[in-house]
């Protein structure tokens, strides 16, 4: 049997393809629908493939993970009580972790982080950074200001060390936007009705900050929009609406389960890596960094599909040139307004999906630990990873 057919059969057996996606890919390999279904053991395998189409469905033999605060057509919102700072991350659970781990088939690890450097591209609203050497081997041996370095008999080997100081934005490279990042209203208001006077002080966020985000292990779906559109990277200010997301998912033969993290690929990460691997080609990155989802797409993903978090490989997730707004008014960043303060959904930015795209891996387990820095409005220079 052709190795490609074997791989296809394995994918449908594991529940990684919808029935439609399986039949489309089988047809490309020259198989009729009847022949394809026979290979996977219909009708039992048809039932298994059908199960994979149900939002929130778990692999065969595992109970679906039901959301506690989500409602179709509404999403989440301020539903977790007056003191809540987690938003829909309240949905994280041992059951969701087990579902994510059940998606691991090969054990291959994918690094989703982009490397940060003092030369890295950053959105112009964020502070520039420096990485400064604080102590060096040469300085310690010359200055002799540290008694344990010597000269003394206890350090005849002249053992020395180096350390650096970091001066940087909390919104650079691979990042997570916390609820302390975006507010709205003449009296600035954050997620769950928190007022700016109670959230932001002279030394950063007093609540709702990045340190409140727990370790994240969740199932995830990648949507390769650049591949679907046939422009890689996507052009500047390319708007990604629900129709494009649906078309890309159909092309991939997968669907989004409730409580999936959804990552959207525009191809911007590949441009970043051409800049010495650190986004040093700032003008080139800036030229394509503005493609992203519309407000309608964000609402579809949250209210209809139940996405746990939304992310992309750009600095802002949303299309920079506003094409639509949420029902409650207008904003220069309507997707951020809708997701962070209104829905309680965190945003992931600069998630490097190039290796996932190269391997055509669309369903996987996603892992992220956010810097525990009290006061930060975002997790910064992160290293998320996927296991497929």
Buried (B, 14 or more C-beta within 10 A) or exposed (E): EEEEBEEBBEBBBBBBBBBEBBBBBBEEEEBEEEEBBEBBEBEEBBEBBEBBBEBBBBBBEEEBBEBEBBEEEEBBBBBBEEEBBBBBBBBBBEBBBBBBEBBBBEEBBBBBBBBBBBBBBBBEEBEEBEEEEEBBEEBBEEEEEEEEBBEEEEBEEEEBEEEEEEEBBBBBBBBBBBBBBBBBEEEBBBBBEBEBEEBBEEEBBBBBBBBBBEEBBBBBBBBBBBBBBEBBBBEBBBBBBBEBBBBBBBBBBBBBBBBBBBBBBBBBBBBBBEBEEBBBBBEBBBBBBBBBBBBBBBBBBBBBBBBBBBBBBBBBBBBBEBEBBBEEEEBEBBBBBBBBBBBBBBBBBBBBBBBBBEEEBBBBBBBBBBBEBEBBBBBBBBBBBBBB
